[in-house]
């Protein structure tokens, strides 16, 4: 492709709306064009990379025995109501009605439809296992689209679904697909971490995210560098510090006027925050719930929501707390009989805690579990911290920010139960189909690759997903010798099947070099008066920045070898 004929328009300055490196670079390189919030057009060079990522995904999915198909984007609302995901997805779900006033969903994912299809096809254990996938446009009404292609409302996704006769079969394919995902990320130049994750609105039991460590990421991941344990903040478990436990003392009431926060309380009493218990009030599906944990910890609302099986979980308002007979700022679990009480297991790590006295301006000291109170439910509902230890090897965890670039789930029989998807086993007994699902956002993967493959000058594309392998620059196009040699090289490369972008514009050398660095194709070839006098052209590797002179006659052969290596 000649640049004079191309649909490429680069920008000299960073766009003000850019929120991440990939967003900035993709806008500057003319790869994407925003149409509305979270909605982008993919320009030609972006689309070339997208297609290459799709090819890599297809190759790896086909290697594990998956079969590609295509499902509709419009779904009848009633099948989503049947699965319960209209409520679970909430406002994220795009909805519309057709001319006959039938309610429809614009699909963000396809568990319902694929389950109904497989129900009709796979009626015997001989038909299973089965892995089906598609690459298709999805729609989610994100509340806060951001960072270019990292969080959008319309996006391309590879979604795959597996169907099994038992858990062992599911685990086998789950591990195969996890390895395929690792191969995909490696081939796209993305160093991904596989981390335990919450299943969210998709449902199911076990799930893992694939995370690119990046300061611009929205996710937080806890990692043990010793044993390799990794989990996102919503799922991470940890060994919480255990303070020295004193001999249990008798409860005493103390006067604490206008002291309502842990910071105020610890300062007033000159104690550590882990010597206190705090109680946070939540509204879970309309019911007030008291949640107690040690004062040095924070409630993990995803863990809490899962424990309570809540559809809607949010902090209770002051009015809701007062209506329940509670005193905000002085609430504790002690003596509460008519409400659900939940405690983190940290209440057993310590003694003689300070807690609210359930009346204004007073706290209690020397409160102990289980002597003085017993919660309705007790579990790990706290957020892990860097100071905590790994649950597997007891070495210290560390946290890092990251970008989610893939998610895999063990769904179990949830969708089989909803849609009566079953099979006859070898003994003639009817059994539910066991299911897994697996997703990769294509545009997000491209953005993630750019996020970790760039420098101060621009993008550094991995060869596997670069729109073009070679950027051919003709300096001073008014010189007939330069134009003649550059055009000859261009034609020779095309004849050899080399993907080349030929900068034949009548621009200055500085403009051409800046654009070449910005676009970041693997190899740059420069044809100039100076080098032609020596019968050579300049070849530069964008990643290593290594530059060499090559004879005109040997250039194409050298480039072929570099691309293949």
C-alpha positions as CSV (number, residue, x, y, z in Angstrom):
1,X,0.0,0.0,0.0
2,X,1.2,3.5,-0.9
3,X,0.7,6.1,1.8
4,X,-0.5,8.5,-0.9
5,X,-3.4,6.1,-1.5
6,X,-3.9,5.0,2.1
7,X,-6.6,6.0,4.6
8,X,-4.0,6.8,7.3
9,X,-4.0,10.2,9.1
10,X,-1.5,10.6,11.9
11,X,-1.5,13.2,14.7
12,X,1.5,15.1,15.9
13,X,0.2,15.9,19.4
14,X,-1.3,13.6,22.1
15,X,-5.1,13.9,22.1
16,X,-6.5,15.5,25.2
17,X,-9.1,12.7,25.6
18,X,-6.6,9.9,25.7
19,X,-6.6,8.0,29.1
20,X,-3.9,5.4,28.5
21,X,-0.8,4.8,26.4
22,X,-2.7,2.5,24.0
23,X,-5.6,5.0,23.6
24,X,-3.2,7.8,22.9
25,X,-1.1,5.9,20.4
26,X,-4.1,4.4,18.6
27,X,-5.6,7.8,18.1
28,X,-2.3,9.4,17.1
29,X,-1.6,6.5,14.6
30,X,-5.1,6.9,13.1
31,X,-6.1,3.4,14.1
32,X,-9.4,4.2,15.6
33,X,-12.1,7.0,15.3
34,X,-14.6,7.6,18.1
35,X,-18.2,7.9,16.9
36,X,-19.8,8.2,20.4
37,X,-18.8,7.3,24.0
38,X,-17.4,3.8,23.9
39,X,-18.2,3.3,20.2
40,X,-15.3,3.3,17.7
41,X,-14.6,2.8,14.0
42,X,-11.6,0.5,13.3
43,X,-9.6,2.2,10.6
44,X,-7.7,0.1,7.9
45,X,-4.4,-0.4,9.8
46,X,-6.3,-1.3,13.0
47,X,-8.5,-3.7,11.1
48,X,-5.5,-5.5,9.6
49,X,-4.2,-6.1,13.2
50,X,-7.6,-7.2,14.4
51,X,-7.8,-9.8,11.6
52,X,-4.4,-11.1,12.5
53,X,-5.4,-11.5,16.1
54,X,-8.5,-13.3,15.0
55,X,-6.4,-15.7,12.9
56,X,-4.1,-16.5,15.9
57,X,-7.2,-17.2,18.0
58,X,-8.7,-19.4,15.4
59,X,-5.5,-21.4,15.0
60,X,-5.2,-22.0,18.8
61,X,-8.9,-22.8,19.3
62,X,-8.9,-25.2,16.4
63,X,-5.9,-27.0,17.9
64,X,-7.9,-27.9,21.0
65,X,-10.7,-29.3,18.9
66,X,-13.1,-26.3,19.0
67,X,-15.5,-25.7,16.1
68,X,-16.4,-22.2,14.9
69,X,-20.0,-21.2,14.3
70,X,-22.0,-18.0,14.2
71,X,-25.0,-17.1,16.4
72,X,-27.4,-14.2,16.2
73,X,-26.9,-10.8,17.9
74,X,-30.6,-10.3,18.6
75,X,-32.1,-12.6,21.2
76,X,-35.7,-12.9,22.5
77,X,-35.9,-11.3,26.0
78,X,-37.8,-14.3,27.4
79,X,-34.7,-16.6,27.2
80,X,-32.7,-14.1,29.2
81,X,-35.5,-13.8,31.7
82,X,-35.5,-17.6,32.0
83,X,-31.8,-17.7,32.9
84,X,-32.3,-14.8,35.4
85,X,-29.7,-12.7,33.7
86,X,-31.9,-9.8,32.8
87,X,-31.8,-8.8,36.5
88,X,-28.2,-9.9,36.9
89,X,-26.9,-7.8,34.0
90,X,-29.1,-4.9,34.9
91,X,-28.6,-1.7,32.9
92,X,-25.5,-3.1,31.1
93,X,-28.0,-5.1,28.9
94,X,-29.1,-3.3,25.7
95,X,-32.8,-3.9,25.1
96,X,-35.2,-3.0,22.3
97,X,-38.6,-4.0,20.9
98,X,-39.4,-5.0,17.3
99,X,-42.4,-3.7,15.2
100,X,-44.6,-6.3,16.8
101,X,-43.6,-5.0,20.3
102,X,-41.7,-8.2,21.1
103,X,-38.9,-7.5,23.6
104,X,-35.4,-8.3,22.4
105,X,-31.9,-8.2,23.9
106,X,-28.8,-7.1,22.0
107,X,-26.5,-9.9,23.2
108,X,-23.4,-9.2,25.4
109,X,-22.7,-13.0,25.4
110,X,-24.4,-16.2,24.2
111,X,-24.7,-18.8,27.0
112,X,-28.5,-19.0,26.6
113,X,-28.6,-19.5,22.9
114,X,-25.7,-22.0,22.7
115,X,-27.3,-24.1,25.5
116,X,-30.6,-24.2,23.7
117,X,-28.8,-25.3,20.5
118,X,-26.7,-28.0,22.1
119,X,-29.8,-29.3,24.0
120,X,-31.3,-30.3,20.6
121,X,-28.0,-31.7,19.2
122,X,-26.3,-33.5,22.1
123,X,-28.8,-36.0,23.5
124,X,-26.3,-38.8,24.2
125,X,-23.0,-39.1,26.1
126,X,-21.5,-40.1,22.7
127,X,-22.1,-36.5,21.5
128,X,-19.9,-35.0,24.2
129,X,-17.5,-33.4,24.9
130,X,-18.1,-30.5,22.5
131,X,-16.4,-27.1,22.2
132,X,-18.0,-24.4,20.0
133,X,-16.8,-20.8,19.5
134,X,-17.5,-17.7,17.5
135,X,-15.9,-14.3,16.8
136,X,-18.7,-11.7,16.9
137,X,-19.6,-8.2,17.8
138,X,-21.0,-7.8,21.3
139,X,-22.9,-4.9,23.0
140,X,-22.8,-3.8,26.7
141,X,-24.0,-0.5,28.0
142,X,-21.0,0.3,30.1
143,X,-21.6,3.0,32.7
144,X,-18.1,4.5,32.2
145,X,-16.5,3.6,28.8
146,X,-12.8,4.6,29.0
147,X,-9.3,4.3,27.7
148,X,-10.1,3.7,24.0
149,X,-10.7,0.0,23.3
150,X,-10.0,-1.1,26.8
151,X,-13.6,-0.5,27.9
152,X,-16.2,0.1,25.2
153,X,-19.9,-0.5,24.5
154,X,-19.5,-2.2,21.2
155,X,-16.7,-4.7,20.7
156,X,-15.6,-7.9,19.0
157,X,-15.2,-11.0,21.2
158,X,-14.2,-14.6,20.8
159,X,-16.7,-16.5,23.0
160,X,-16.4,-20.2,23.3
161,X,-18.6,-22.8,25.1
162,X,-17.8,-26.4,26.1
163,X,-20.2,-29.2,27.0
164,X,-19.3,-32.2,29.1
165,X,-20.6,-35.4,30.7
166,X,-18.7,-34.9,34.0
167,X,-16.4,-32.5,36.0
168,X,-13.3,-34.4,34.9
169,X,-14.1,-33.8,31.2
170,X,-14.8,-30.1,31.9
171,X,-11.5,-29.8,33.8
172,X,-9.6,-31.4,31.0
173,X,-10.9,-29.0,28.3
174,X,-10.7,-26.0,30.8
175,X,-7.0,-26.6,31.1
176,X,-6.5,-27.1,27.4
177,X,-8.3,-23.8,26.6
178,X,-6.3,-22.0,29.4
179,X,-3.1,-23.2,27.7
180,X,-4.5,-22.0,24.3
181,X,-5.1,-18.6,25.9
182,X,-1.6,-18.5,27.1
183,X,-0.3,-19.3,23.6
184,X,-2.6,-16.6,22.1
185,X,-1.3,-13.9,24.5
186,X,2.4,-14.9,23.9
187,X,1.9,-14.8,20.2
188,X,0.4,-11.3,20.5
189,X,3.3,-10.1,22.6
190,X,1.3,-9.8,25.8
191,X,2.8,-11.1,29.1
192,X,-0.5,-12.3,30.7
193,X,-1.0,-13.6,34.3
194,X,-3.6,-16.2,34.9
195,X,-5.4,-15.2,38.1
196,X,-8.3,-16.7,40.1
197,X,-11.4,-14.5,39.6
198,X,-15.1,-14.1,40.5
199,X,-17.6,-15.4,38.0
200,X,-19.9,-12.3,38.2
201,X,-23.1,-12.2,36.2
202,X,-22.0,-15.1,33.9
203,X,-22.5,-17.5,36.8
204,X,-20.7,-20.7,37.7
205,X,-18.2,-21.8,40.3
206,X,-14.5,-21.5,39.2
207,X,-13.1,-18.9,36.9
208,X,-9.8,-17.3,36.0
209,X,-8.9,-13.9,34.4
210,X,-5.9,-13.3,32.2
211,X,-4.4,-10.0,33.3
212,X,-1.8,-7.8,31.7
213,X,0.1,-5.9,34.5
214,X,-0.3,-2.2,33.7
215,X,-0.5,0.9,35.9
216,X,-3.4,2.1,33.7
217,X,-5.4,-1.1,34.5
218,X,-8.7,-1.0,36.3
219,X,-8.2,-4.4,38.0
220,X,-6.0,-5.2,41.0
221,X,-4.3,-8.6,41.2
222,X,-2.6,-10.1,44.2
223,X,0.5,-12.3,43.3
224,X,2.7,-14.6,45.3
225,X,6.1,-14.5,43.6
226,X,7.2,-17.6,45.6
227,X,4.6,-20.2,44.6
228,X,2.8,-18.4,41.7
229,X,-0.6,-17.9,43.3
230,X,-2.5,-15.1,41.6
231,X,-6.0,-13.8,42.2
232,X,-7.9,-10.6,41.4
233,X,-8.9,-8.4,44.3
234,X,-12.5,-9.7,44.2
235,X,-11.4,-13.2,44.8
236,X,-8.0,-13.1,46.5
237,X,-7.6,-15.0,49.8
238,X,-4.9,-14.2,52.2
239,X,-3.5,-15.1,55.6
240,X,-4.3,-12.0,57.8
241,X,-1.8,-10.8,60.4
242,X,-2.5,-12.3,63.8
243,X,-1.7,-9.9,66.7
244,X,-0.6,-11.1,70.1
245,X,-3.6,-12.3,72.0
246,X,-4.1,-11.1,75.5
247,X,-6.0,-12.9,78.2
248,X,-9.6,-12.2,77.8
249,X,-10.8,-9.3,80.1
250,X,-14.2,-8.2,81.2
251,X,-16.3,-5.9,79.0
252,X,-16.3,-2.3,80.0
253,X,-18.2,0.7,78.6
254,X,-16.3,3.8,77.8
255,X,-17.5,7.4,76.9
256,X,-16.5,8.4,73.4
257,X,-18.3,11.6,72.5
258,X,-18.6,12.3,68.8
259,X,-16.1,9.5,67.9
260,X,-17.6,7.6,65.0
261,X,-14.7,6.4,62.8
262,X,-11.9,3.8,63.4
263,X,-9.3,6.6,62.9
264,X,-10.9,8.8,65.5
265,X,-11.3,5.8,67.9
266,X,-7.7,4.6,67.6
267,X,-6.3,8.1,68.0
268,X,-8.6,8.8,71.1
269,X,-7.6,5.5,72.8
270,X,-4.0,5.2,71.5
271,X,-4.6,1.7,70.2
272,X,-3.9,0.0,66.9
273,X,-6.7,-0.4,64.3
274,X,-6.4,-4.2,64.6
275,X,-7.6,-3.9,68.2
276,X,-11.0,-2.7,67.0
277,X,-14.0,-4.3,65.3
278,X,-15.9,-2.2,62.9
279,X,-19.5,-2.8,61.7
280,X,-20.6,-1.8,58.3
281,X,-24.3,-1.7,57.4
282,X,-25.5,-3.0,54.0
283,X,-28.8,-3.2,52.2
284,X,-29.0,-6.7,50.6
285,X,-32.1,-7.0,48.4
286,X,-34.0,-4.7,50.8
287,X,-32.8,-6.3,54.1
288,X,-30.4,-4.6,56.5
289,X,-27.3,-6.7,57.2
290,X,-24.6,-6.0,59.8
291,X,-21.1,-6.8,58.6
292,X,-18.3,-7.0,61.2
293,X,-14.6,-7.3,60.6
294,X,-11.3,-6.2,62.2
295,X,-10.6,-2.5,62.0
296,X,-7.5,-2.8,59.9
297,X,-9.5,-4.5,57.1
298,X,-12.0,-3.5,54.4
299,X,-15.1,-5.3,53.3
300,X,-14.8,-7.1,50.0
301,X,-18.3,-6.5,48.6
302,X,-18.0,-9.2,45.9
303,X,-17.2,-11.8,48.5
304,X,-20.1,-10.5,50.7
305,X,-22.5,-10.4,47.8
306,X,-21.7,-14.0,46.9
307,X,-22.0,-15.2,50.5
308,X,-25.4,-13.6,50.8
309,X,-26.5,-14.6,47.3
310,X,-27.6,-10.9,46.8
311,X,-28.9,-9.5,43.6
312,X,-28.4,-5.9,44.7
313,X,-26.0,-5.1,47.5
314,X,-25.3,-1.5,48.6
315,X,-24.3,0.4,51.7
316,X,-27.3,1.2,53.9
317,X,-28.3,4.9,54.1
318,X,-28.3,6.6,57.5
319,X,-32.1,6.8,57.3
320,X,-32.3,3.0,56.7
321,X,-29.9,2.4,59.7
322,X,-32.0,4.6,62.0
323,X,-35.2,2.9,60.9
324,X,-33.7,-0.4,61.8
325,X,-33.1,0.9,65.4
326,X,-29.4,1.3,65.0
327,X,-27.1,4.3,65.8
328,X,-24.7,5.0,62.9
329,X,-21.1,5.3,64.2
330,X,-21.8,3.3,67.3
331,X,-23.2,0.1,65.9
332,X,-21.8,-3.3,66.8
333,X,-22.8,-6.9,66.5
334,X,-23.3,-7.4,70.2
335,X,-26.9,-8.0,71.2
336,X,-28.3,-7.9,67.7
337,X,-31.1,-10.5,67.4
338,X,-33.5,-9.4,64.7
339,X,-31.1,-8.8,61.8
340,X,-28.7,-10.9,59.8
341,X,-25.1,-10.5,61.1
342,X,-22.1,-11.4,59.0
343,X,-18.5,-11.5,60.3
344,X,-15.2,-11.9,58.7
345,X,-13.0,-14.6,60.1
346,X,-10.6,-12.0,61.3
347,X,-12.7,-11.6,64.4
348,X,-11.0,-14.8,65.7
349,X,-7.6,-13.3,65.2
350,X,-7.2,-11.1,68.3
351,X,-8.8,-10.4,71.6
352,X,-10.3,-7.7,73.8
353,X,-11.5,-5.7,70.8
354,X,-13.1,-2.2,71.1
355,X,-16.6,-2.1,69.4
356,X,-19.6,0.2,69.3
357,X,-21.9,0.1,72.3
358,X,-25.1,0.4,70.2
359,X,-25.9,3.7,71.8
360,X,-24.6,7.2,71.0
361,X,-21.3,8.4,72.3
362,X,-20.2,5.0,73.8
363,X,-18.0,2.1,72.9
364,X,-17.3,-1.2,74.6
365,X,-13.8,-2.6,75.3
366,X,-12.6,-6.2,75.9
367,X,-15.2,-7.7,73.5
368,X,-14.3,-11.3,72.4
369,X,-15.5,-13.9,69.9
370,X,-17.1,-16.4,70.6
371,X,-17.6,-15.5,74.2
372,X,-19.6,-12.3,73.7
373,X,-21.3,-12.8,70.3
374,X,-22.0,-15.3,67.5
375,X,-22.7,-14.0,64.0
376,X,-25.3,-15.5,61.7
377,X,-22.6,-16.1,59.1
378,X,-18.9,-16.1,59.3
379,X,-16.5,-16.3,56.3
380,X,-13.6,-14.6,54.6
381,X,-15.3,-11.4,53.4
382,X,-12.2,-9.0,53.7
383,X,-10.1,-7.6,50.9
384,X,-6.5,-8.9,50.7
385,X,-3.7,-6.5,51.4
386,X,0.0,-6.3,50.5
387,X,1.0,-7.0,54.1
388,X,-0.9,-10.3,54.1
389,X,0.6,-13.7,53.4
390,X,-0.1,-16.3,50.7
391,X,-2.6,-19.0,51.7
392,X,-0.5,-21.6,50.0
393,X,3.0,-20.9,51.1
394,X,2.8,-18.1,53.7
395,X,5.1,-15.8,51.8
396,X,4.1,-12.2,51.4
397,X,1.7,-11.2,48.7
398,X,2.1,-8.2,46.4
399,X,-0.5,-6.3,44.5
400,X,-0.4,-4.8,41.0
401,X,-2.7,-3.0,38.7
402,X,-3.7,-4.8,35.5
403,X,-5.9,-5.0,32.4
404,X,-8.3,-8.0,32.0
405,X,-7.7,-9.5,28.6
406,X,-9.6,-12.7,28.9
407,X,-11.9,-14.7,31.2
408,X,-12.7,-18.4,31.5
409,X,-15.4,-20.0,33.6
410,X,-16.5,-23.4,34.9
411,X,-20.3,-22.9,34.6
412,X,-21.3,-26.3,35.9
413,X,-25.0,-27.2,35.3
414,X,-26.5,-23.7,35.8
415,X,-27.6,-23.2,32.2
416,X,-28.5,-26.9,31.8
417,X,-30.9,-26.6,34.8
418,X,-32.5,-23.4,33.4
419,X,-33.0,-24.9,29.9
420,X,-33.4,-28.6,30.6
421,X,-30.3,-29.5,28.7
422,X,-29.5,-33.1,29.4
423,X,-28.1,-36.3,27.9
424,X,-28.5,-40.0,28.3
425,X,-25.4,-41.6,29.9
426,X,-24.0,-45.1,29.0
427,X,-26.5,-46.6,31.5
428,X,-29.5,-44.9,30.0
429,X,-29.9,-42.4,32.8
430,X,-30.8,-38.7,32.2
431,X,-28.1,-36.3,33.4
432,X,-27.5,-32.6,33.1
433,X,-24.9,-31.3,30.7
434,X,-21.9,-29.7,32.4
435,X,-20.7,-26.5,30.8
436,X,-17.7,-24.1,30.6
437,X,-17.3,-20.7,28.8
438,X,-14.3,-18.7,27.6
439,X,-14.0,-15.2,26.3
440,X,-11.4,-12.9,24.8
441,X,-12.0,-9.3,23.7
442,X,-10.3,-8.8,20.3
443,X,-10.0,-5.0,20.4
444,X,-9.0,-5.1,24.0
445,X,-6.2,-7.6,23.2
446,X,-4.9,-5.3,20.5
447,X,-5.0,-2.3,22.9
448,X,-3.2,-4.4,25.6
449,X,-0.5,-5.4,23.1
450,X,0.1,-1.8,22.3
451,X,0.0,-0.9,26.0
452,X,3.0,-3.1,26.7
453,X,4.8,-2.7,23.3
454,X,5.7,1.0,22.9
455,X,8.3,3.6,23.6
456,X,8.5,7.4,23.7
457,X,8.3,7.5,19.9
458,X,5.3,5.3,19.3
459,X,4.0,1.8,18.9
460,X,6.4,-1.3,18.6
461,X,4.2,-3.9,16.9
462,X,5.0,-7.6,17.4
463,X,5.5,-9.1,14.0
464,X,2.6,-11.5,14.5
465,X,0.0,-8.7,14.6
466,X,1.6,-5.8,12.8
467,X,-0.6,-4.3,10.1
468,X,2.5,-4.2,7.8
469,X,5.9,-5.9,8.3
470,X,7.9,-3.2,6.5
471,X,7.6,0.6,6.4
472,X,9.4,1.7,3.2
473,X,10.5,5.4,3.2
474,X,11.6,7.3,0.1
475,X,13.4,10.4,1.2
476,X,13.2,13.3,-1.3
477,X,10.7,11.9,-3.8
478,X,11.6,14.6,-6.3
479,X,14.8,12.7,-6.9
480,X,14.2,10.2,-9.8
481,X,16.9,7.7,-8.6
482,X,15.3,7.6,-5.1
483,X,11.8,7.1,-6.4
484,X,12.9,4.5,-9.0
485,X,14.8,2.4,-6.4
486,X,12.1,2.7,-3.7
487,X,9.4,1.8,-6.2
488,X,11.4,-1.2,-7.4
489,X,11.9,-2.4,-3.8
490,X,8.2,-1.9,-3.2
491,X,7.2,-4.0,-6.2
492,X,9.7,-6.8,-5.3
493,X,8.4,-7.0,-1.8
494,X,4.8,-7.2,-3.0
495,X,5.8,-10.0,-5.4
496,X,7.4,-11.9,-2.5
497,X,4.2,-11.5,-0.4
498,X,5.8,-9.1,2.1
499,X,3.3,-6.7,3.7
500,X,4.8,-3.3,3.0
501,X,3.6,0.3,3.5
502,X,5.4,2.6,1.0
503,X,5.7,6.2,2.2
504,X,5.8,7.9,-1.2
505,X,4.4,11.3,0.1
506,X,6.2,14.5,-0.8
507,X,7.0,15.1,3.0
508,X,10.2,16.0,4.8
509,X,12.4,13.2,6.1
510,X,11.6,14.3,9.7
511,X,7.8,13.8,9.1
512,X,8.4,10.4,7.6
513,X,10.6,9.2,10.4
514,X,8.2,10.4,13.1
515,X,5.3,8.6,11.4
516,X,7.3,5.5,10.9
517,X,8.3,5.4,14.6
518,X,4.7,6.2,15.6
519,X,3.1,3.4,13.5
520,X,5.8,1.0,14.7
521,X,5.9,-1.7,12.0
522,X,8.7,-4.2,12.7
523,X,11.2,-3.1,10.0
524,X,11.9,0.2,8.4
525,X,13.7,0.6,5.0
526,X,15.0,4.0,4.0
527,X,16.0,4.9,0.5
528,X,18.0,8.1,0.4
529,X,20.5,9.9,-1.9
530,X,23.3,9.4,0.6
531,X,23.0,5.6,0.8
532,X,22.3,5.1,-2.9
533,X,25.7,6.6,-3.6
534,X,27.1,3.5,-1.9
535,X,24.6,1.2,-3.6
536,X,22.8,0.5,-0.4
537,X,19.6,1.2,1.6
538,X,19.2,1.5,5.4
539,X,17.3,-1.3,7.3
540,X,16.2,-0.7,10.9
541,X,14.6,-3.0,13.4
542,X,11.9,-1.0,15.3
543,X,12.1,-3.1,18.5
544,X,15.9,-3.3,18.9
545,X,16.6,-0.1,17.0
546,X,19.5,-1.9,15.3
547,X,20.4,-0.2,12.0
548,X,22.3,-1.7,9.1
549,X,23.1,-1.0,5.5
550,X,22.0,-3.6,2.9
551,X,22.7,-3.8,-0.8
552,X,19.7,-3.2,-3.0
553,X,20.1,-6.6,-4.5
554,X,20.1,-8.5,-1.1
555,X,17.5,-6.4,0.8
556,X,14.3,-8.3,0.0
557,X,16.0,-11.6,0.9
558,X,17.3,-10.2,4.2
559,X,13.9,-8.9,5.1
560,X,12.2,-12.2,4.3
561,X,14.6,-14.0,6.6
562,X,14.0,-11.4,9.4
563,X,10.2,-11.8,9.1
564,X,10.5,-15.6,9.2
565,X,12.9,-15.7,12.1
